[in-house]
Amino acid sequence: MKSSLTPVHEIVRERYAQAARSTSSCCSPSSTLYPAELLTELPTDITDFSLGCGNPIAAANLKPGETVLDLGSGGGLDCFLSARRVRSVGKVIGVDMTPEMLERSRLNAARLGITNVEFREGYLENLPVEDHSVDVVISNCVINLSPDKPQVFREIFRVLKPGGRMAVSDVITNGSLPESIRSNMDAWGACVAGALDMQDYSQGLLQAGFEDVKIQPKNSSNELLQVLPVGQPFSAIISARKSA
């Protein structure tokens, strides 16, 4: 896969490889992102290893029997939570470009005895997933890490079944970031430099073919947008639907 790596991919993959080898979270604690009842029966070393910025499960409205795709699945937490919702009649696919994360998530799945989850190595810009095969796409603080978000949006649209939907948590901005930040490779790995302006995010999804695009700041009403400084990154839940 190395031939497909851009400088952004390289620095992001190395950062998350290091995170996979650690025993602690580099992002928001899971206890602040998910209701406690959602994390019951999962070991603390899995629930405490959070690389996300929100709870896409809350917006995904998962149903038994659905096929779910998690973009940038990391240690597998959102996949395992989704597997509960879709039950044994459903299926969850996690895609990640970092071998160390894939090893960790597969070991976690084996420990938990979860059999309706599989993890695949791949890029968001070229998903190893068949056309029109997924009911729901979720992701947690990952799309901002891609250097080619329009291609990611096209790939999500491609793999979704007609009538399928996406619900992702991501870091976005209220206005454009300064070039000094966008060109900072360390800021890319920190989920800052790649954050899209919320209007560009919405427009990108519409251009990919989605409809009913909604952006909701995490833990707040849209009043937050009126007081945020221009270019200030913030976490939000973004949802959209593919027409039937």
CORRA-V507149 format. One record per helix or strand of 3 or more residues. SS is the DSSP state (H for helix, E for strand). FROM is the first residue (numbers start at 1). TO is the last residue. If there is no record, write none. Layout:
BEGIN
ss | from | to
SS | FROM | TO
SS | FROM | TO
END
This chain:
BEGIN
ss | from | to
H | 2 | 4
H | 7 | 21
H | 30 | 33
H | 36 | 39
H | 44 | 47
H | 56 | 60
E | 67 | 71
H | 77 | 86
E | 91 | 96
H | 99 | 112
E | 117 | 121
E | 134 | 140
H | 143 | 145
H | 149 | 159
E | 160 | 173
H | 179 | 182
H | 185 | 189
H | 198 | 208
E | 211 | 217
H | 224 | 227
E | 233 | 241
END
